[in-house]
Amino acid sequence: MDRDSRLVHAGRHPEGHEGAVSPPVYRASTILYPTMAAYEARRDRKYTTYGYGLDGTPTTLALADALAELSGGVRTLIATSGLAAVAQTLTAFLRHGDHLLVADTVYGPTRVFCTEVLARFGVDVTFYDPLVGSDLAGEIRPTTRVVYMESPGSQTFEVQDVPAIAAAARERGALAILDNTWATPLHFRAFEHGVDVEIQALTKFVAGHSDLLLGAVTTRTDELYRTVRDGATMFGDCAAPDVCYQALRGLRTLAVRLRHHEASALRVAEWLARRPEVARVLHPGLPDDPGHAIWKRDFRGASSLFGVVLRTGSDAAVAAMVDHLRLFKIGASFGGFESLVVPARPERTARPWRERGFLLRLHVGLEAVEDLLADLEAGLGRLRAASPGDGGIAP
Ligand SMILES: Cc1ncc(COP(=O)(O)O)c(C=O)c1O
């Protein structure tokens, strides 16, 4: 079945819900059992259905099933946010004395979770150059339990050679975990590229409306799922069924929204790349991007989010541009219908960020692209006017 059709039908069972097209919101903490024996057998139910509210309800399961089918994984765990999905996955698989390899370009709070929380519990954390490819084999130790990837990288959009890195991990007995939020399973098929565990912040493209937080962890095997499930249960974390229902709504239109985001973002990126105020555009869909070849080989499309390195490094000049944009609003996150812009300040240790110009991150929303270009054009005009001497175009 084509992915567009899967998106419409995955996880839906109208016959079980009085014919309702979408599963209703089931709210429950207590689940009742017909017999004492059934009650006592409830613990194992959490792996397949629900035995207590903490395991979710039919609404949670509908979302989890739809996501597992879409990703091509075995099972999906729903977490209360993307960051909760990251934290619960890493804590489920790592223990004191283990070594963890993390791409230098991961989402900032993921990095902090590794250095501040996992390190405190005795996990040895090493950040690796995201462009290392199969050479990562040289960094894998006998104690390396997890190789963590995110592609393209947060803020700077380096594309990782996921198949090569995942193969190197597997050969040495480590798990390959990928944050696939940028591409979604529609544009990057994690399990076909050797990944064991796929993480998504559903907050972004799946939700699509900037009004909820949710995460997902999808696994290649049932055994991996059980490990993540047990770990999550021990945190007492549980996504609310109402929020899962909202995410299911977003999911149904993901393909059409993503197509629009992709086309508009590419047009904005190409337009910016031709501007004299711009030093570099960081978008793997552009043919001269260093990650383009791998992106073209492995991805089925791009999304809305990319970076722009301006020629100026002046905070004041960039503020003159950004503070008065009409359509690009200043705010964290991405994947919603509205365009966003934020200053990006990459923290890197394995692969230092050497660009001197100011780095902006753009999320291109569903507005008409001509309006977005006009907004940016006016902004770049303000940037030039506010740039001391060089008009914002001197390198
Ligand atoms: C790549 C990536 N992963 C995970 C997250 C965390 O998601 P959430 O905001 O739902 O915690 C984010 C948030 O920006 C992200 O960009």
The ligand as an ORCA input file, in Angstrom:
! r2SCAN-3c Opt
* xyz 0 1
  C      15.296     16.624     16.678
  C      14.468     16.785     17.909
  N      14.277     15.731     18.700
  C      13.544     15.823     19.829
  C      12.974     17.006     20.199
  C      12.190     17.094     21.476
  O      10.821     17.159     21.225
  P       9.813     17.793     22.298
  O       9.815     19.262     22.059
  O       8.515     17.131     21.969
  O      10.316     17.417     23.648
  C      13.139     18.146     19.400
  C      12.537     19.428     19.782
  O      12.792     20.462     19.214
  C      13.920     18.021     18.228
  O      14.147     19.087     17.439
*
